[in-house]
Amino acid sequence: MSNVTLICEAILSLEKSKKESSTPSGKIQARVTSWGAREGADGRRFNYKPEGFAQWADEFAKAGKPLPMYFQHNDMNMPVGEWQEFSFTDEGMNAKGRLFTNTTAGKDLYTIMKESPAMVGGVSVGAYAEEFQWVKENGEVFPAGSGEYWDEGYFQITKGGLREVSVVMYPNNPMAEVQKLEFLDR
């Protein structure tokens, strides 16, 4: 038996072909969280305010580095997309980003979202708190040392941010949802 050596060459072309211009852009917009008191689907209570995320949002905008987008918070896998921009409205925090439609996971998620937006149309934040407090539904802070917040309290981030935002089937916050999924680059 003789050995065979194969030599393969590949040429990488980064130019966009005419065919590629009609492929999905994967651009996505979502409300990632809402402001004010709410009880999540899992029973946890939150009272997010824009002030708690303001410093993070400024630092994010200046850094120029995207935030990872996962499916179902599965950060053990590669991201399925990225979030590039965050903005605040009276209702909550919104984000713009894109699904990686040139990857298997990103393209599969895009296809499912396009085919069944009611099944996979929620989003969920992976938030962190550097500083927090427990508040009542109306935003009044519970006194220090009070144990009352365990039954009636709402968790409020006073200084924190986001580590990731996932596209999910069952969002904890029913107001957190995909608002727009662009099908084609225009």
Secondary structure, DSSP 4 states (H G I P E B T S, - for coil): --------------SPPTTGGGS---EEEEEEEE-EEEE-TTS-EEEE-GGGTHHHHHHHHHH--PEEEEETT-TTS--SEEEEEEEE-SSEEEEEEEE-TTSHHHHHHHHHHHH-TTTS-EEEEEEEEEEEEEE-TTSPBPPTT--THHHH-EEEEEEEEEEEEEEESS-SSTT-EEEEE--S--
